[in-house]
């Protein structure tokens, strides 16, 4: 997806067992979609930060969805059952969706885990890419790309850096 393009409607199975769609987030002022997984060390490092961001911006009406679509034949740690375990273990406060067909990952143009896609109230893509500039050491973070983008999107402002190359593991395609 390119900056300015609209999010296409989708529906995926959540770790809760229910089907969750973009319509569930229709009332949110902005929507963050995080393409992530269980096995990747980059994704593992970012889970606590993403949970913190979701809680921090919940009152500001930010919707958050995480999506895992890795091929479990090559990455068994990314199975639906392991996704469910991770959600319970980390007490993830948002839906973690399984894109077994990888259709949504392809629609988004995702390449890495983690990679974020932030949509404004009109569901136009306003930011994509990296979360911050120090995946391996939260204390060393100097640039909070995603947090800045969320602030701008919630205020209806244009984002200074709408695209920052993501850092992470490659998506494991079928």
SERORO-29070 format. One record per residue (C-alpha): residue number from 1; x, y, z; residue in one letter. Coordinates in steps of 0.5 Angstrom, whole numbers. Each point is the difference from the previous one (the first is absolute). Layout:
BEGIN
+--------+-------+-------+-------+-------+
! drenke !    c1 !    c2 !    c3 ! koldo !
+--------+-------+-------+-------+-------+
!    NUM !     X !     Y !     Z !     a !
...
+--------+-------+-------+-------+-------+
//
This chain:
BEGIN
+--------+-------+-------+-------+-------+
! drenke !    c1 !    c2 !    c3 ! koldo !
+--------+-------+-------+-------+-------+
!      1 !     0 !     0 !     0 !     x !
!      2 !     2 !     7 !    -1 !     x !
!      3 !    -1 !     6 !     4 !     x !
!      4 !    -7 !     3 !    -1 !     x !
!      5 !    -3 !    -7 !    -2 !     x !
!      6 !    -6 !    -2 !     3 !     x !
!      7 !     0 !    -6 !     5 !     x !
!      8 !    -5 !    -6 !    -4 !     x !
!      9 !    -5 !    -3 !     5 !     x !
!     10 !     3 !    -7 !     2 !     x !
!     11 !    -2 !    -5 !     5 !     x !
!     12 !     4 !    -5 !     4 !     x !
!     13 !     0 !    -5 !     6 !     x !
!     14 !     2 !     3 !     6 !     x !
!     15 !     4 !    -4 !     6 !     x !
!     16 !    -7 !     1 !     4 !     x !
!     17 !    -3 !    -5 !    -6 !     x !
!     18 !    -4 !     5 !    -2 !     x !
!     19 !     0 !     3 !    -7 !     x !
!     20 !     2 !     8 !     0 !     x !
!     21 !     0 !     5 !    -6 !     x !
!     22 !     1 !     7 !    -1 !     x !
!     23 !    -7 !     1 !     1 !     x !
!     24 !     2 !    -1 !     8 !     x !
!     25 !     4 !     6 !     0 !     x !
!     26 !    -4 !     5 !    -4 !     x !
!     27 !    -1 !     4 !     6 !     x !
!     28 !     7 !     1 !     1 !     x !
!     29 !     3 !     7 !    -1 !     x !
!     30 !     6 !    -4 !    -3 !     x !
!     31 !     2 !    -7 !    -1 !     x !
!     32 !     7 !    -3 !     1 !     x !
!     33 !     1 !    -7 !    -4 !     x !
!     34 !     7 !    -4 !     2 !     x !
!     35 !     2 !    -5 !    -4 !     x !
!     36 !     4 !    -4 !     5 !     x !
!     37 !     1 !    -8 !     2 !     x !
!     38 !     2 !    -4 !     6 !     x !
!     39 !     7 !    -3 !    -2 !     x !
!     40 !     4 !     7 !    -2 !     x !
!     41 !     5 !     3 !     5 !     x !
!     42 !    -2 !     7 !    -3 !     x !
!     43 !    -8 !    -2 !     1 !     x !
!     44 !     2 !    -3 !     7 !     x !
!     45 !     4 !     7 !     2 !     x !
!     46 !    -6 !     4 !    -2 !     x !
!     47 !    -6 !    -3 !     3 !     x !
!     48 !     0 !     3 !     6 !     x !
!     49 !     1 !     7 !    -3 !     x !
!     50 !    -6 !    -1 !    -4 !     x !
!     51 !    -4 !    -2 !     6 !     x !
!     52 !     2 !     6 !     3 !     x !
!     53 !    -2 !     4 !    -6 !     x !
!     54 !    -7 !    -3 !     0 !     x !
!     55 !    -1 !     2 !     7 !     x !
!     56 !     3 !     7 !    -1 !     x !
!     57 !    -5 !     2 !    -5 !     x !
!     58 !    -6 !    -4 !     1 !     x !
!     59 !    -3 !     6 !     3 !     x !
!     60 !     2 !     4 !    -6 !     x !
!     61 !    -5 !    -5 !    -4 !     x !
!     62 !     6 !    -4 !    -4 !     x !
!     63 !    -2 !    -7 !    -2 !     x !
!     64 !     6 !    -5 !     0 !     x !
!     65 !     0 !    -7 !    -4 !     x !
!     66 !     6 !    -5 !    -1 !     x !
!     67 !     0 !    -4 !    -5 !     x !
!     68 !     5 !    -7 !    -1 !     x !
!     69 !     0 !    -3 !    -7 !     x !
!     70 !     6 !    -4 !     0 !     x !
!     71 !     1 !    -7 !    -3 !     x !
!     72 !    -1 !    -4 !     6 !     x !
!     73 !     3 !    -6 !    -4 !     x !
!     74 !     7 !     4 !     0 !     x !
!     75 !    -2 !     3 !     7 !     x !
!     76 !    -3 !    -4 !     4 !     x !
!     77 !     0 !     5 !     6 !     x !
!     78 !    -5 !     4 !    -4 !     x !
!     79 !    -5 !    -5 !     1 !     x !
!     80 !    -7 !     3 !     2 !     x !
!     81 !     0 !    -4 !     6 !     x !
!     82 !     7 !     3 !     2 !     x !
!     83 !    -3 !     7 !    -2 !     x !
!     84 !    -6 !    -1 !     5 !     x !
!     85 !     6 !    -2 !     5 !     x !
!     86 !     4 !     6 !    -1 !     x !
!     87 !    -7 !     4 !     1 !     x !
!     88 !    -1 !    -3 !     7 !     x !
!     89 !     7 !     1 !     2 !     x !
!     90 !     1 !     7 !    -2 !     x !
!     91 !    -7 !     2 !     2 !     x !
!     92 !    -1 !     3 !    -7 !     x !
!     93 !    -5 !     5 !     0 !     x !
!     94 !    -2 !     0 !    -7 !     x !
!     95 !    -2 !    -5 !    -5 !     x !
!     96 !     5 !    -4 !    -3 !     x !
!     97 !    -2 !    -3 !    -7 !     x !
!     98 !     2 !    -6 !    -4 !     x !
!     99 !     1 !     1 !    -8 !     x !
!    100 !     1 !    -7 !    -2 !     x !
!    101 !    -1 !     2 !    -7 !     x !
!    102 !     5 !     5 !     0 !     x !
!    103 !    -5 !     5 !    -4 !     x !
!    104 !     0 !     5 !     5 !     x !
!    105 !     7 !     1 !     1 !     x !
!    106 !     1 !     0 !    -8 !     x !
!    107 !    -6 !     6 !     0 !     x !
!    108 !     4 !     4 !     5 !     x !
!    109 !     7 !    -2 !    -4 !     x !
!    110 !     3 !    -2 !     7 !     x !
!    111 !     7 !    -3 !    -1 !     x !
!    112 !     2 !     0 !     7 !     x !
!    113 !    -2 !    -2 !     7 !     x !
!    114 !    -1 !     5 !     4 !     x !
!    115 !    -2 !     5 !    -5 !     x !
!    116 !    -6 !     5 !     1 !     x !
!    117 !    -5 !     3 !    -4 !     x !
!    118 !    -4 !     6 !     3 !     x !
!    119 !    -6 !     2 !    -3 !     x !
!    120 !    -4 !     7 !     2 !     x !
!    121 !    -7 !     1 !     1 !     x !
!    122 !    -2 !    -1 !    -7 !     x !
!    123 !     4 !    -6 !     0 !     x !
!    124 !     5 !     3 !    -5 !     x !
!    125 !     7 !    -3 !     1 !     x !
!    126 !     4 !     6 !     4 !     x !
!    127 !     6 !    -4 !     2 !     x !
!    128 !     4 !    -6 !    -1 !     x !
!    129 !     6 !    -4 !     2 !     x !
!    130 !     4 !     0 !     6 !     x !
!    131 !    -2 !     1 !     7 !     x !
!    132 !     6 !     4 !     3 !     x !
!    133 !     8 !     0 !    -1 !     x !
!    134 !     2 !    -5 !     5 !     x !
!    135 !    -3 !    -7 !     0 !     x !
!    136 !     5 !    -3 !     4 !     x !
!    137 !     0 !     5 !     6 !     x !
!    138 !    -6 !     4 !     2 !     x !
!    139 !     5 !     4 !     4 !     x !
!    140 !     4 !     2 !    -6 !     x !
!    141 !    -6 !     3 !    -4 !     x !
!    142 !     1 !     7 !    -3 !     x !
!    143 !    -6 !     0 !    -5 !     x !
!    144 !    -7 !    -2 !     1 !     x !
!    145 !    -2 !    -1 !    -7 !     x !
!    146 !    -7 !    -3 !     2 !     x !
!    147 !    -2 !     4 !     6 !     x !
!    148 !     2 !     6 !    -4 !     x !
!    149 !    -5 !    -2 !    -6 !     x !
!    150 !    -5 !    -2 !     5 !     x !
!    151 !     0 !     7 !     3 !     x !
!    152 !    -1 !     3 !    -6 !     x !
!    153 !    -5 !    -5 !    -3 !     x !
!    154 !    -4 !     1 !     6 !     x !
!    155 !     0 !     8 !    -1 !     x !
!    156 !    -2 !    -1 !    -7 !     x !
!    157 !     7 !     3 !    -2 !     x !
!    158 !     5 !    -2 !    -6 !     x !
!    159 !     6 !    -4 !     3 !     x !
!    160 !     7 !     2 !    -2 !     x !
!    161 !     3 !    -7 !    -1 !     x !
!    162 !    -6 !    -4 !    -3 !     x !
!    163 !     5 !    -6 !    -2 !     x !
!    164 !     6 !    -2 !     4 !     x !
!    165 !     3 !    -7 !    -2 !     x !
!    166 !    -2 !    -6 !     5 !     x !
!    167 !     5 !    -4 !     3 !     x !
!    168 !    -2 !    -7 !     2 !     x !
!    169 !     0 !    -7 !    -3 !     x !
!    170 !    -3 !    -1 !    -7 !     x !
!    171 !    -7 !    -3 !     0 !     x !
!    172 !     0 !    -8 !    -1 !     x !
!    173 !    -4 !     0 !    -7 !     x !
!    174 !    -3 !    -7 !    -2 !     x !
+--------+-------+-------+-------+-------+
//
